[in-house]
Amino acid sequence: MIGFVHQALRYRSENQFRDTVARFVRDGLDAGDTLLVVVSVRNIALLGEALGSRFRDLEAHDARDWYDYPSRTLGRYHAYCDRQGAGRRVRVVGEPVWAGRTEFETREWMRYESLVNVAFAGSGHWILCPYDTRVLPESVVCSAARTHPELLDEPRAAVDYADPADFSAECDERGLARLPGGADGIRFAGGRTAAVRRALKAYARRLGLSEQRAYDLVAAVHETMVNALRYGGGQGVVRLHSDRDHVICEISDFGAHIPVTGPPFAGHLPPEPGAPGGHGMWLVRQLSDLVDDDLDPGGSVVRLYFRRPRRDQPAAGSVNS
């Protein structure tokens, strides 16, 4: 089995997408690989036409069902590959959904594409990420060369490729803007977090989150508070805010007395089962829709985002072989 391959295809027409991706799929099927295709419904139809009866030999999903939020998408791919077994190569055609994203969301999806190189570095899997240059912003198209070691539309390695640690650091350069001054603040210290959990549950329900998402919010904030109590000086503040799209929970602490080190990309990547750390923030990122943070020994801030329900948003469809 070859080592991990992560390629980008910046395509300029339906024909280029269909022909290139269909060839990638056929090669994989001929090699006995597992094929997972996660692209738009339109592109699934194009592949179905090109592959004919062989389309039944792959698994296909509408990208809107998979690419909801970066950390959960990464967890979903990990779980899928694990189910195939250690000796089976998985070929993925994965096309992130970029339309309708905020600047913050777009940045986190770019970070996701870079972290894929770390998450699957020890595997033999092969991921091809199409980018439609006809509709995507130039910044997104250009980012493909920085987050993919190979460009399938160019006969050479991506000379602009950035090390994931450097790219992730660039994503963090802007820092966190302050929440509005009126954001509610609830102090916590020691093991006294019950009052915070009650306030969080009431706040989430008041803003329309479902019972399950309210539970997820409380669990994610509690896990973040546990980290603040353990590493952030033993006390902190939870601030609550909401905007049109999200319920926002900010957990800040007052700084640790000693520097705390952990695994690289803690929380972004699934930890090894026996790893001493990294499980808590991975869980937080799986439960939250988005996470932004500013971690510092002098005082850290972690901000969790939970999507508010929108009645005017149609449900995403799915296509399965």
C-alpha positions as CSV (number, residue, x, y, z in Angstrom):
1,M,0.0,0.0,0.0
2,I,1.3,3.5,-0.9
3,G,1.6,6.2,1.7
4,F,-1.0,8.8,2.4
5,V,-1.9,11.0,-0.7
6,H,-3.8,14.3,-0.5
7,Q,-4.5,16.0,-3.8
8,A,-6.5,19.0,-4.9
9,L,-8.2,19.3,-8.3
10,R,-9.0,22.8,-9.4
11,Y,-11.4,22.2,-12.2
12,R,-12.8,24.7,-14.7
13,S,-15.6,22.7,-16.3
14,E,-18.0,19.8,-15.7
15,N,-16.1,17.7,-18.3
16,Q,-12.8,18.2,-16.4
17,F,-14.4,17.2,-13.1
18,R,-16.2,14.2,-14.6
19,D,-13.3,12.8,-16.6
20,T,-10.6,13.3,-13.9
21,V,-12.7,12.0,-11.0
22,A,-14.1,9.1,-12.9
23,R,-10.6,8.0,-13.8
24,F,-9.6,8.3,-10.2
25,V,-12.6,6.2,-9.1
26,R,-12.0,3.5,-11.8
27,D,-8.3,3.2,-10.8
28,G,-9.3,2.7,-7.2
29,L,-12.0,0.1,-8.0
30,D,-9.5,-1.8,-10.2
31,A,-7.0,-1.8,-7.3
32,G,-9.6,-3.1,-4.8
33,D,-9.8,0.1,-2.8
34,T,-12.9,1.3,-0.9
35,L,-14.4,4.3,-2.7
36,L,-16.2,7.1,-0.8
37,V,-17.5,10.1,-2.8
38,V,-18.7,13.1,-1.0
39,V,-19.6,15.9,-3.5
40,S,-22.6,17.9,-4.6
41,V,-25.7,16.2,-5.9
42,R,-25.0,17.6,-9.4
43,N,-21.4,16.1,-9.4
44,I,-22.7,12.8,-8.1
45,A,-25.0,12.7,-11.1
46,L,-22.1,13.5,-13.5
47,L,-20.1,10.6,-12.0
48,G,-23.1,8.3,-12.3
49,E,-23.3,9.0,-16.0
50,A,-19.6,8.5,-16.5
51,L,-19.2,5.3,-14.5
52,G,-22.4,3.5,-15.5
53,S,-22.8,0.2,-13.7
54,R,-19.6,0.7,-11.8
55,F,-21.2,3.5,-9.8
56,R,-22.9,0.8,-7.7
57,D,-19.4,-0.2,-6.4
58,L,-18.9,3.1,-4.5
59,E,-20.6,4.9,-1.7
60,A,-21.8,8.4,-2.5
61,H,-23.1,11.2,-0.2
62,D,-24.3,14.7,-0.7
63,A,-21.5,17.0,0.6
64,R,-24.0,19.0,2.6
65,D,-24.6,16.0,4.8
66,W,-20.9,15.6,5.6
67,Y,-19.4,19.1,5.5
68,D,-21.4,20.7,8.3
69,Y,-18.6,21.7,10.7
70,P,-14.8,21.0,10.4
71,S,-14.1,18.9,13.5
72,R,-17.2,16.7,13.1
73,T,-16.4,16.2,9.5
74,L,-12.8,15.1,10.4
75,G,-14.3,12.7,13.0
76,R,-16.7,11.3,10.5
77,Y,-14.0,10.5,8.0
78,H,-11.8,8.9,10.7
79,A,-14.7,6.7,11.8
80,Y,-15.4,5.7,8.2
81,C,-11.8,4.7,7.5
82,D,-11.6,2.8,10.8
83,R,-14.6,0.7,9.9
84,Q,-12.9,-0.4,6.7
85,G,-10.0,-2.1,8.7
86,A,-6.3,-1.3,9.0
87,G,-5.3,-3.2,5.8
88,R,-7.8,-1.6,3.4
89,R,-7.0,1.6,1.5
90,V,-9.8,4.1,1.3
91,R,-10.0,6.5,-1.6
92,V,-12.1,9.6,-0.9
93,V,-13.4,12.3,-3.3
94,G,-14.3,15.0,-0.8
95,E,-15.5,18.4,-1.9
96,P,-16.1,20.8,1.0
97,V,-19.1,23.1,0.9
98,W,-17.7,26.7,0.8
99,A,-20.9,28.6,-0.3
100,G,-22.6,30.6,2.4
101,R,-19.7,30.5,4.9
102,T,-18.7,33.4,7.0
103,E,-15.1,34.6,7.0
104,F,-14.5,32.7,10.3
105,E,-16.1,29.5,8.9
106,T,-14.1,29.7,5.7
107,R,-10.8,30.1,7.7
108,E,-11.7,27.0,9.8
109,W,-12.4,25.0,6.6
110,M,-9.1,26.0,5.2
111,R,-7.5,24.9,8.5
112,Y,-9.4,21.6,8.2
113,E,-7.9,20.9,4.7
114,S,-4.4,21.5,6.1
115,L,-5.0,19.3,9.2
116,V,-6.1,16.4,7.0
117,N,-2.4,16.0,6.2
118,V,-1.6,15.4,9.8
119,A,-4.8,13.4,10.7
120,F,-4.1,10.7,8.1
121,A,-0.3,10.9,7.8
122,G,0.2,7.4,9.0
123,S,-2.4,5.8,6.8
124,G,-2.3,4.6,3.2
125,H,-5.5,6.4,2.3
126,W,-5.9,8.7,-0.8
127,I,-8.0,11.9,-0.7
128,L,-8.8,14.0,-3.7
129,C,-10.5,17.4,-3.1
130,P,-12.1,19.1,-6.0
131,Y,-12.3,22.9,-6.1
132,D,-14.7,24.5,-8.7
133,T,-12.8,27.6,-9.9
134,R,-15.9,28.9,-11.7
135,V,-17.7,29.7,-8.5
136,L,-15.3,29.7,-5.6
137,P,-13.6,32.9,-4.3
138,E,-10.0,33.3,-5.4
139,S,-8.8,33.1,-1.8
140,V,-10.4,29.6,-1.4
141,V,-8.9,28.4,-4.7
142,C,-5.5,29.7,-3.8
143,S,-5.6,28.1,-0.4
144,A,-5.8,24.7,-2.1
145,A,-2.1,24.9,-3.1
146,R,-1.2,25.7,0.5
147,T,-3.1,22.9,2.1
148,H,-2.5,20.0,-0.4
149,P,0.9,18.6,-1.1
150,E,-0.1,17.8,-4.7
151,L,-2.2,19.6,-7.3
152,L,-3.8,17.2,-9.7
153,D,-4.4,20.0,-12.3
154,E,-0.6,20.7,-12.4
155,P,2.1,18.2,-13.3
156,R,4.3,19.1,-10.3
157,A,4.1,19.2,-6.5
158,A,2.4,22.3,-5.0
159,V,5.3,24.6,-4.4
160,D,3.2,26.8,-2.1
161,Y,2.3,24.0,0.2
162,A,2.6,25.1,3.9
163,D,3.4,22.9,6.9
164,P,0.2,22.4,8.8
165,A,1.7,23.8,12.0
166,D,2.6,27.0,10.2
167,F,-0.7,27.2,8.4
168,S,-2.7,26.7,11.6
169,A,-0.6,29.4,13.3
170,E,-1.5,31.8,10.5
171,C,-5.2,31.0,11.0
172,D,-4.8,32.0,14.6
173,E,-3.1,35.3,13.9
174,R,-6.2,37.5,14.0
175,G,-7.0,36.6,17.6
176,L,-10.4,36.8,19.2
177,A,-12.6,40.0,19.0
178,R,-14.2,40.9,22.3
179,L,-17.8,39.8,22.9
180,P,-20.3,42.7,23.2
181,G,-20.1,44.4,26.6
182,G,-23.5,43.2,27.6
183,A,-22.6,39.5,27.5
184,D,-23.7,37.7,30.6
185,G,-20.8,36.6,32.9
186,I,-20.9,33.7,35.4
187,R,-17.9,33.1,37.6
188,F,-16.8,29.6,38.5
189,A,-14.1,28.2,40.8
190,G,-13.1,24.9,42.4
191,G,-15.6,22.2,41.7
192,R,-18.7,24.5,41.9
193,T,-20.1,24.3,38.3
194,A,-23.7,23.2,39.0
195,A,-25.0,26.7,38.9
196,V,-23.3,27.4,35.6
197,R,-24.7,24.2,34.1
198,R,-28.2,25.2,35.1
199,A,-27.8,28.7,33.6
200,L,-26.4,27.3,30.4
201,K,-29.3,24.8,30.0
202,A,-31.9,27.6,30.5
203,Y,-30.1,29.9,28.2
204,A,-29.9,27.3,25.4
205,R,-33.6,26.5,25.7
206,R,-34.6,30.1,25.7
207,L,-32.8,30.6,22.4
208,G,-34.5,27.7,20.7
209,L,-31.9,24.9,20.8
210,S,-33.3,21.4,20.9
211,E,-33.0,19.2,24.0
212,Q,-30.1,17.3,22.5
213,R,-28.2,20.4,21.4
214,A,-28.8,22.0,24.8
215,Y,-27.3,18.9,26.4
216,D,-24.3,19.1,24.0
217,L,-23.8,22.8,24.8
218,V,-23.8,22.1,28.6
219,A,-21.4,19.1,28.2
220,A,-19.0,21.0,26.0
221,V,-18.9,24.1,28.3
222,H,-18.4,21.8,31.3
223,E,-15.5,20.0,29.7
224,T,-13.9,23.4,28.9
225,M,-14.4,24.6,32.4
226,V,-12.7,21.5,33.8
227,N,-9.7,22.3,31.6
228,A,-9.7,25.9,33.0
229,L,-9.9,24.6,36.6
230,R,-7.1,22.2,36.0
231,Y,-4.7,24.3,33.9
232,G,-6.0,27.9,34.1
233,G,-5.5,28.9,37.7
234,G,-8.5,27.2,39.2
235,Q,-11.2,29.8,38.3
236,G,-12.7,31.5,35.4
237,V,-15.7,33.2,33.8
238,V,-18.4,31.9,31.4
239,R,-19.9,34.6,29.2
240,L,-23.0,34.0,27.1
241,H,-24.0,35.8,23.9
242,S,-26.1,35.1,20.8
243,D,-26.4,36.5,17.3
244,R,-28.6,35.7,14.4
245,D,-26.7,32.5,13.7
246,H,-25.2,31.1,16.9
247,V,-25.4,30.7,20.6
248,I,-22.0,31.6,21.9
249,C,-20.3,30.5,25.1
250,E,-17.0,32.0,26.1
251,I,-14.9,30.4,28.8
252,S,-12.0,32.4,30.1
253,D,-9.5,31.7,32.9
254,F,-6.9,33.8,34.7
255,G,-3.8,32.0,33.7
256,A,-1.8,29.0,34.8
257,H,1.2,29.3,37.2
258,I,3.2,26.9,35.1
259,P,3.2,26.4,31.3
260,V,1.0,23.5,30.2
261,T,2.2,21.5,27.2
262,G,0.1,19.0,25.3
263,P,0.0,17.1,22.0
264,P,0.2,19.2,18.8
265,F,-3.1,20.4,17.4
266,A,-4.8,19.4,20.7
267,G,-8.5,19.1,20.1
268,H,-8.3,19.3,16.4
269,L,-7.2,15.7,15.8
270,P,-8.6,12.5,17.3
271,P,-6.3,11.4,20.2
272,E,-4.8,8.0,20.4
273,P,-6.9,5.8,22.7
274,G,-4.1,5.5,25.3
275,A,-2.9,9.1,25.0
276,P,-2.7,11.0,28.3
277,G,-4.3,14.2,27.0
278,G,-6.2,15.7,24.2
279,H,-9.5,13.8,24.7
280,G,-11.3,16.6,26.4
281,M,-10.9,19.3,23.7
282,W,-11.5,16.7,21.0
283,L,-14.9,16.0,22.6
284,V,-15.6,19.7,22.9
285,R,-15.0,20.2,19.2
286,Q,-17.2,17.2,18.3
287,L,-20.1,18.6,20.4
288,S,-19.7,22.2,19.3
289,D,-20.4,23.5,15.8
290,L,-17.3,25.8,15.9
291,V,-14.6,26.5,18.4
292,D,-12.2,29.5,18.5
293,D,-9.5,30.0,21.1
294,D,-6.7,32.0,22.3
295,L,-4.5,29.8,24.6
296,D,-1.9,31.5,26.7
297,P,-0.3,30.7,30.1
298,G,-1.3,34.2,31.2
299,G,-5.0,33.6,30.6
300,S,-6.8,31.7,28.0
301,V,-10.1,32.2,26.2
302,V,-12.1,29.4,24.5
303,R,-15.3,30.4,22.5
304,L,-17.8,27.7,21.5
305,Y,-20.5,28.2,18.8
306,F,-23.8,26.4,18.5
307,R,-25.9,27.0,15.4
308,R,-29.4,28.4,16.2
309,P,-32.2,26.6,14.3
310,R,-33.4,28.4,11.2
311,R,-36.9,27.6,10.0
312,D,-36.2,29.0,6.5
313,Q,-33.3,26.6,5.8
314,P,-34.2,23.5,3.8
315,A,-32.9,20.1,5.0
316,A,-29.9,18.7,3.2
317,G,-30.5,15.7,1.0
318,S,-28.3,12.6,0.7
319,V,-27.5,10.1,-2.1
320,N,-26.4,6.6,-1.2
321,S,-25.4,3.9,-3.6
